[in-house]
Amino acid sequence: MGTLLLLGPIGTPEIILIAIIVLLIFGGKKIPELMKGIGKGVRSFKDGINGIEKELNEENKKEEKN
């Protein structure tokens, strides 16, 4: 998959270990809430990026008309 800070490649066993640790730390009931919060954050970020792109496109169209 990838390399994480010179620790070597991250494979399936490492991902499973990380998932188990997260499960132990947060518990089964907190994980859906955590994922929901992360999803909202990602969605908000994407909306912000799309808004900036839209503004830039509008400015470019105005400049082309002049």
C-alpha positions, 0 to 999 in steps of 0.5 A: 500500500504505502510507506509510513515514516520509514517503518516499512510498508503497511499490509493487511496484518498491520491494518487489522492490528490498528483496527483492533487497537482502535476498537479497544480504545474507543469501544464498539459504540463510539466508532460509528460516531467517530466515523460519522464525525470524520465523514462530516469533516471530509464532506465539509472540506470537499464543499469548501474546495468546490466553492473555491473552484466555483469562485475561481471559474466565475472570476475567469469567465468575467475576465474573459468577457472583458 
